[in-house]
Amino acid sequence: MAEERACLLLHGFTGGPYEVQPLADYLQGYGYDCHVPTLPGHDPELLGLAASTWQDWLDAAADEARRLSRHYASVDLIGFSMGGLISAYLANRFPIRRLVLLSAAAIYISPVRFMRDLVDRMRTHDWEHWQRVKRVPLPAAVQFMKLARFAKRHELNRISVPTLIIQGRQDQIVHPRSARYIYNRIQGEKELLYVPKSRHLLCLEPEAAEVFQAVRRFLTQ
């Protein structure tokens, strides 16, 4: 017998469950059974990333969506950054009820914002993110770009499920124009929310509570 409702949350490129876990914990408190898998190659040290392909990421996410759709009466889907691109693929192939895209990486690096963020981190001696970036193998970056190109060409304009798009105005990785780009291509019911002071990691930013509330409101409609 199917359970009542589940939520699948997908993290971003070179990231991990920690990027969306605060949102998962919040939704758990409102009765959702949240699932936050780790995509292939995204172990804490990124040791398997060089051997992973964009198809591996899609296949792993699809396996999880397939499993949840068999066991739950309702499945909602939340994708962060690269996870947003993967979520577009899943929403076109599985019985997803509602889709949330957080900082979805359709237009992914703004050089000006990247340099501004680098300067800010130098001033505050915040190097944790950059130490992780330095471990990213070039083949993996190429795989990410292939995934982005595939999603933009073949998936975004096919989305017909109700979709909420949330984007930080100060995002230093994904250009804020990415949200409008996605919004203009989605065919179904859609909403767009900009969060004025937030950077890329929406679930870890000071405005995260606003993001969480918007997501819950959308999922309970």
FENZIPE-V121150 format. One record per residue. SS is DSSP state (a for helix, b for strand, c for the rest). OMEGA is omega in whole degrees, 0 to 359 (NA if undefined). NEAR is the number of other ideal C-beta (glycine too) atoms within 10 Angstrom. Layout:
BEGIN
SS:OMEGA:NEAR ; SS:OMEGA:NEAR
END
This chain:
BEGIN
c:184:4 ; c:172:12 ; b:188:11 ; b:184:10 ; b:180:17 ; b:177:22 ; b:177:26 ; b:180:27 ; b:183:26 ; b:182:31 ; c:185:24 ; c:180:27 ; c:182:27 ; c:180:20 ; c:181:22 ; c:181:17 ; c:182:16 ; a:182:13 ; a:182:24 ; a:183:26 ; a:178:16 ; a:177:17 ; a:177:25 ; a:179:19 ; a:179:13 ; a:182:19 ; a:176:21 ; a:180:12 ; c:179:9 ; c:171:11 ; c:177:9 ; c:171:20 ; b:188:17 ; b:180:18 ; b:184:18 ; c:182:21 ; c:172:17 ; c:182:14 ; c:182:24 ; c:178:18 ; c:185:21 ; c:171:24 ; c:185:12 ; c:181:9 ; c:180:9 ; c:185:19 ; c:181:11 ; c:187:13 ; a:183:22 ; a:182:14 ; a:182:12 ; c:177:19 ; c:179:16 ; a:176:22 ; a:176:13 ; a:181:15 ; a:178:24 ; a:183:20 ; a:181:12 ; a:179:19 ; a:179:23 ; a:177:15 ; a:180:11 ; a:178:19 ; a:179:26 ; a:180:12 ; a:181:15 ; a:181:23 ; a:177:18 ; a:189:9 ; a:183:12 ; b:178:20 ; b:183:13 ; b:178:18 ; b:172:25 ; b:189:24 ; b:178:28 ; b:180:27 ; b:178:28 ; b:175:28 ; c:176:29 ; a:177:27 ; a:175:30 ; a:177:29 ; a:178:30 ; a:180:29 ; a:176:29 ; a:178:28 ; a:182:23 ; a:182:24 ; a:179:25 ; c:186:17 ; c:183:13 ; c:183:18 ; c:179:13 ; c:182:22 ; c:179:17 ; b:185:21 ; b:175:26 ; b:179:26 ; b:180:32 ; b:179:31 ; c:185:30 ; c:195:31 ; c:176:28 ; c:174:22 ; c:199:17 ; c:158:19 ; c:172:11 ; c:183:18 ; a:181:8 ; a:180:9 ; a:178:18 ; a:181:12 ; a:179:11 ; a:179:13 ; a:179:20 ; a:179:13 ; a:179:10 ; a:180:12 ; a:176:15 ; a:181:11 ; a:183:8 ; a:181:8 ; c:179:6 ; c:185:11 ; c:185:12 ; a:181:8 ; a:185:17 ; a:174:12 ; a:178:8 ; a:180:15 ; a:181:12 ; c:181:8 ; c:183:13 ; c:179:15 ; c:181:14 ; a:179:8 ; a:179:13 ; a:177:22 ; a:177:14 ; a:178:12 ; a:178:21 ; a:180:22 ; a:177:13 ; a:178:13 ; a:180:22 ; a:179:19 ; a:179:12 ; a:182:16 ; a:181:23 ; a:183:18 ; a:193:9 ; a:190:12 ; c:188:20 ; a:183:23 ; a:177:15 ; a:184:15 ; c:181:22 ; c:179:13 ; c:176:19 ; b:189:19 ; b:172:26 ; b:179:21 ; b:179:24 ; b:184:25 ; b:175:25 ; b:180:24 ; c:184:13 ; c:182:16 ; c:182:26 ; c:181:21 ; c:178:21 ; c:181:26 ; c:179:20 ; c:177:18 ; a:180:12 ; a:182:23 ; a:179:26 ; a:177:16 ; a:180:16 ; a:181:27 ; a:183:16 ; a:184:11 ; a:180:16 ; c:185:22 ; c:188:12 ; c:176:12 ; c:186:12 ; b:176:18 ; b:179:15 ; b:179:16 ; b:173:14 ; b:177:14 ; b:196:23 ; c:187:9 ; c:188:11 ; c:174:23 ; c:192:21 ; c:186:24 ; c:189:23 ; a:183:26 ; a:181:24 ; a:182:15 ; c:178:18 ; c:180:10 ; c:183:16 ; a:181:17 ; a:178:11 ; a:178:17 ; a:182:22 ; a:181:19 ; a:179:11 ; a:179:16 ; a:180:24 ; a:178:15 ; a:181:11 ; a:183:18 ; a:182:20 ; c:178:10 ; c:NA:9
END
